[in-house]
Amino acid sequence: MLAVSSYPDDIETIVAYIPASRMRGRFPYLALAAMLCALSVSASAQPQAMQSASGPATGLADSAALRATVFGTPPEDMAPLPETVPLSEINIALPWARPVPDVFWFDRRLRVWFSAQDKPAPLAIVISGTGSDGNTKSLSTLRGALYGAGYHVLTMPSPTFPGFIVSASSTGVAGDLAQDSHDLYAAMQQIVAHLPSRSQITDIDVLGYSLGGANAAVVKSIDATEGKLKIHRVVMINPPVSLFASIGRLDKLFALSIGPGDAGVERLYQKLYAQLANLYRSSNAIEIDQNFLLGAAAKVLKTDAEFSAAIALTFRIALVNVFFAGDLYAGTGVVVDPKRPPKVGDSLAETARILRRKPFSEYFDKVFAPYYLKYRPGSTRQSLIADNRLDIIGDALRSNPDYYAQTNSDDLILDPSELAWLQKTLGQRIAIYDHGGHLGNLGDRQQISDMLTMLSGRWREAAK
């Protein structure tokens, strides 16, 4: 086991300590390398001070929003959850899956998690946020609340999560709201059809948090046309309105709080190293998601500038995997030579170092847009951006009483005009909380109570 008091010489050292069973469902090295490759610095190097300003680094969010995003819901404010929730891992091979490059050999099957009631019950399908697995801390909280309320619960990864991109994406180029949601909808049909026959399903609702919230809403709109699942209600938790605008704000947060090059990331990692190592050692699986890094940040970072940097970094890490997979599947050659793709056992540490410096705009310009412009006749760069807004299902959101949302007035992925659009579009079917940043009140008593009330169809009476 690694000692937390010293830095390993390089990223290969830390990866060597990861048992194969703990690498299942992950790109080999890549997300871990993106998070930990700063550990290649000398053990004798003294960390330089992070930006010392006490206020936000960018003006994109106030201090309360940043801290809520990092610290999450205080334990004393959490909704009561069941002490135990049964949980089964399901691995399923999907018939439309693309040929799997050798380097992704361990992600040939989609992994989801199912919690079954012992009697007929409605099924709640919950979609994870950007770049996250189907078994995150946030999903565990929502799973407990839903199971305790009498639901069967199926939790799924984000379509931007590596395991989904490899096993379930029909393109390999993630980030398109409509295409990713079609892939989710197709995967849901396969999974529901293969659930144990003893788990009788009386109804189906879909939820999602962050990007997963937008995906959930589009999935319901697809089902309204195709009718394969008969999805009843949807709850979007802290959804974006414009995917690309939200990511642009986070890229700005990264540039202003961390800066160009590697120096800022190195300094932040040095501050977080001991906590990251401890979280890794105490975990049964390597969960490279928002909670992993922010859990460390909450223990050692102090200033709003540091919190800004940590938040920005969590989203950049998610982009690393999306960029890597998209570049490989699309054959665009930005960081992966399509004629010489990486093989099993090849080091990806340097690739991770390169990718963590690249903003979403470069992914859009060099991978996403070239791919979709080629395969969508008549598309333009402007139409690709417009197609990644919730406006694409605006009529359904306005007219269908079974769409609901929860968000915060200080959510840093929304600007005032987007928050106003959600409020105007959904009317009484949205709960807007005064405080919470991005997902910083997930699991709060009020948030959980409102979510369950929305799913029950009693929200309008409760809102009055």
N, C-alpha and C positions, 0 to 999 in steps of 0.2 A: 504494500500500500504506500502511496506517496506521502511523504512528510510535508505538512503545510508550511513548514518554516523555511523551506528553500525552494528555489525555482528549478524545474528540470531543464536540461540543456536545450531541448527542442520539443516540438509538438509530438514527434514520433515517440518520445519517452512516455508522455502521458497516455497516448493512445495504446501503447503496449500493455498498459495495466487494465485495459477494458476487456472483460471477458466477452467472448463472441455472443453469449446470450444477452448481454446488455447492449449490443450493437444492433439488435434486430429492429428493423423499421427505421434505420437511419442511413443517410449517406455515409460511406466510409470516410471518417476523419473530417468531412467538410464543415458541417455546422460546428462541430467541436473545435476544429481548427480556427474557424472564424472567431469563436469566443475566447479561445485560449492561446492563440499563436503568439500573443505578446509575451508569453512566459519564456520565450527564447532569449530574453534579455539576461544579462549576467546577474547572478544572485547578489553580487556586491553593489549593483547599481542602486542608487537612492532615488525613489520615486520623486519626481518634481511635483510641485503643488498644482492642483487643478485650478481652474479659474476661481478666483477668490470672492467674486461678487456675491452678495447674499441674495440678490434678486434673480428673476428668471433670465436666462441667457439670451432669450430671443424676443420676448414680448408676445409669444404665441400663446402663452398660458400664464395665469397668475400663480402665486406661490401655493395657494390651497389646492388648485387643480393638479399641480405637479406632485405635491406630497400625497394627495389622495391616490393618484395613479401609481405611485411607487409603493406606498404602504398598504393600500387596499383597505378593506373593512376591518375595523378593530374587532377583536374577539368578542368583546362584550356587546357589540351591536349585531353579531351574526344571528341569523334565523336559526331556530332549533332544527337539527337534522337527525335522522335515525342513527343509532349507534353503529349499525351494520347494514350494508346494502349488498345483496348478492351480485356478483359480477362475473361474467363469462367473456373471454376473448374469442372473437370470431375471425377467422382468416378465410377469405374468399377470393377465388380466381375469377376475374371478370372476362367474359368472352370477347370483348372488343379491345382488350389491353394491347398496346403496341409492343413490338419486339423489345425486350428488355436489354439494354446495354450491359455488358459484363460487369461494369463497375457497380451496377444496381442490383446485383444478383439476389440480395436478401429482401427486396421489396416487390417480389413478383405477385404477392397476394395482398389484398387490401385488409387492413386490420381495423376492426371496430369492436365496441364493447356493449354488452347487453345485460340489462338487469331486469329479470322477469318477476312479475307478481305470481302468486300461486292460484290465481283466479282470473276470469275474464276481466280485461282492463283496457283503457285507451293506451295507445303507444305515443310517447313523446320522443321525437327524433331531434337531437341537439347537434348543431354544427359548430365546430371550433373556430377560433379567430385566426388571423393571419399567421401562416407558417406553423400552425400548432397541430399536435397529434390529437387523436381521439380519446385521450385519457389524461387530460391536463388537470391541474388543480381547480381551475375555473369550472371545467366540466364535472369534476367530482362534486363540487358544491351544488351545481344545478341538478346533477343526477340524484343527490341525496334529497333535495327539496321535492323533486318530481316523484321519486319513488315513495317518499313519505306521504305524498298526497294521493297515492294510489295508481300511479302510472307504471306501465312497462317503460323502460328507458333505453334508447339506443343512442350512443354517442359516436360521432364520426369526425374524422380529421378535416381540416380545412383543405379545399382543393389546391391551396398553395403549399401544403405540407409535402415534403419529399415522398413519403410513402404513398400518398394519393396520386401525385404526379406520375409516379412510375407504374402503379398498379391499376389506376382508374381513369386517368386523363386520356381523352381521345386525341389530344394534340401534343402533349408534353410541354406546351408553352402556356404556363398558367398566368392568370391575372385578368382574363376576360370574363366579366360578370355573367353574361348570358351563356357562354360556352362552358365555363366551370360549373354553372348551376345545372345545365343539361347533363353534364357528367355526374354530378351529385344525384340528380333525379334518377338517372339510369342505375346508378349503384344502389340507391335506396330500394328500387324495385327488386333487384337481385337479392339483396340482403333480407328484405321482408319475406320474400318467397321461400327463403331457406331458414327462417327462424323456427325453433322447435314447435311442432304442431300443438303441444300442450299449452303453449302461450297464446291463448285466444285474445285477439285484438278486436276491440269494439269500436275504435275510432283512431284517427291518426292526426296529431298536431306536430308542427315543426317549429323549432326555435333555433336561434343562433346568436352568438355574441360577436361584436366588432364586425369584421368582414363577413363572418358567418351569419350575422343578422341579415345583411343584404342578400346573401346567398339563399337564406331561408325564404325570404319574400319572393325572390324570382322563382325558386323551386315551386312554390304554391301557384304562381301564375302559369307556369308550365303545366302543372297538374290540372289547372282549370280547363286547359285545352285538351290534354291527353287523357285525363281521368283514370290513370292507372292505379293511383293510391287513394284517391278521394280524400285528399288532405283537407282538414276542417279549418283549424285556426293556426295562425302564425304569430309569434312574438319576436320582434327584433330588439336585441339588447345592445345599446350603444352602436348603432349601425353608422357607417359613412353614408353620405348622400352622393358625393362624387369620389369614386375610388382614387382617381389620379390626383385630384386636388388634395385629398387627405394625405396621400403618400408624399406629395410635393411639400406639404407643411412639415412632415417628419424629416424629409431630406434637408429642408432649411434648418430644422432644429439640429440635425447632425452637423451641418456645415458650420453653424454659428456656435454651437456648444462644444464641439470636438475639434473641428477644423480639418483642413486638407492633410493628406499624407498620413503617416502612421503614428506620429508623436503623441497626438491627443488620445488615440485609442490605447497606446502603450501605457500612458499615465493612468488612464481609467482602469485598465486591467490590473495594473500593479496594486492599485488601491483595493480592488475586489478579489485579488487572487486567493487569499486565505479563506474567505467566505465561500467562494466558488468551489474550492477544493473540498471544504467541509460539506457543502451541499451535495457534491458528487459522491463523497464517501458514504453519506448517510442515506443515499437514494438507492432504490432497487432498480432504477432505470435512469438513463440519461435523458432528461426532459429538457431539450434545448428550446425553451419557449420563453414567453414574457415573464412568467412567474419565477423561472430559474434565476435569471439575472437580476430582476427587481427584488427578489428575496435577499440576494446578497447586498444589493445597493441600499436597501432599507436599513441594514445593520451598520454600514460603515460610511456612507456618504452623508454630508451635512448641509451643503448649500443648494439653493435652487438651481444654480448653474450645473452642479454635479448631477442633480436629479434630471435636469434637461438632457444631459449627456447620456445618462443611463437609459432613459426612455427612448431616445433617438437610436441608441445602439441596439435595443431589442428588435426594433423594426428593421434595421439594416441587416441584422443576422438572418432574419426571415428572408430578406431579399437575396442574400448570398445563395441560398439553395435554389430559389426560383430562377435566378440568373444562370446558375450552373446547368440546371436541367434543361432550361429553355434553349440555351446556347448549344447544348449537345444534341437535343432532339431536333431542333430546327436546322442544325448544321451551319450556323452563322459564323462560327470561327472567332468569336470575340476573345474567349479565353481557352477554348478547347479546340484543338486541331481536329476537324471532322475526319481527316484521313488517318489520324493517329489518336483515337479516343483513349482515355485512361483505362488501365486494366486493373483487375483485382490486385491489391497490394501496392499499387503506385501511390506515392505520397501526393496529397492534394493540398499540403500546407501552403505552398507558394501561390496556388490558385486562390485559396481562401484569402491570403493577404492582398492579392490584386482585387478580388471582388469586393472586399469590405470597403474599398475606397470608391466604388462605383455607385452613383445614385440611381434612383429609379428611372430618371430621364434617359440615362444611357441604356438601360434595359429596354425601355420603350423604343428609343431611336434605332438600336442595333439588333434587337432580337424580336420584340413583340410586334412592332409595326411592319418590318419586312415580312414576317411570317403571315400576319393576317391580311396585309395588303395583297399578298400573292394568292391567298386561298379564299378571299372574299371579294369577288368581282364588284367593282363600283365603289368600294370603300375608299376613304381618304383618311389622312391622319386626324383630321377634325372629327370625322364620323366615328372613328375608333374611340376617341376621347368621349364624345357625346353618348356613345353606346354603353359607357361604363358609369352611368349615373342611374340612380333609382327612378329618374324620370321615365326610363324605358317601361316601367310598369306603373306610371303615375295614375292612369285612369283606374286601375284596379285598387291602388292604395286609397284613392279618393272615394270610390263607390262601394267597395266590398267591406261589409262590417266585420269580417273575420281577420283583418290585418291589424296588428297592434304594435306599439313600440314603447320602449323605455330609453331615456337618455338623460344627460345632465346638461345644465345650462352652461357649464364650464368645461365640456368635453373638448379636449384639445385637437380632436380630428375633425371638428366642425367649426365653420366660421358662422357669424351671426345670420347671414343670409340663408345658409343651409339649415340651421336650426329653425329659422322662421318657415322655411319650405316644409320641413317635416311637420311642424305644428299646423300650418295651414292645410296641408294635404291630408293629414290624419284626423284633424279636429279633436274630438273628445277621446279618440282611441290612442292617445299618446300620454305617457306620464313623463314630465320633465322635472327632474329633481334639482334643487338649488346648488348642490355640491356633490362632487364625486369624481371629477376629472374623467379619464377614460377607464371605465370598468372599476373605478375605485370604490364603488358601493355595491359591487356584485356580491350577493349573499347577505346583504343587509336585510333586516326584518321587513322593512317597508318594501324594498325591491322584490323580495321573494313573495310577499303577500300580494302585491299588485300583479306580479307575473301569473300567479295561480288564479287570481280573480279574472284576469284577462282570458286565460285558457278555459275557464269555466263558463264564459259568456255572460258573466254578471258585472262586467266592468262599468257599463254605462250607469247602472244603478249605484255602484260604489262611487263613481266619479261625481255624481250629483250630491 
